[in-house]
Amino acid sequence: MKEDPPVYFDVLQEVERRSPCTLDELVLALPHCTWNRVFAAVDSLSREGSLSIRRGPRDQYLIALAKSRTVGASRHAPRHKRRLSGRPPSA
């Protein structure tokens, strides 16, 4: 099952604000999302190259935006932005 694009966008937005951050910090910053949804979004976004995950101090994993990507570059972000604007996508 594919995750809801707004969750991807929210994760990217929070990582951009807090980068680098741990998964726990990210989950606390997104109270409307379950731990499972945030984890699944981070997993998918890291596999597509939008996020990087590296081992930090005390065996914590740190999540950051991938150096070659920005929030707007994700395939999930444009769809969410159109939905937020309240206007139908232009053809």
Secondary structure, DSSP 8 states (H G I E B T S, - for coil): ----HHHHHHHHHHHHHH-SEEHHHHHHH-TTS-HHHHHHHHHHHHHHTSEEEEE-GGG-EEEEE-TT--GGGSSSHHHHHHHHHTS----
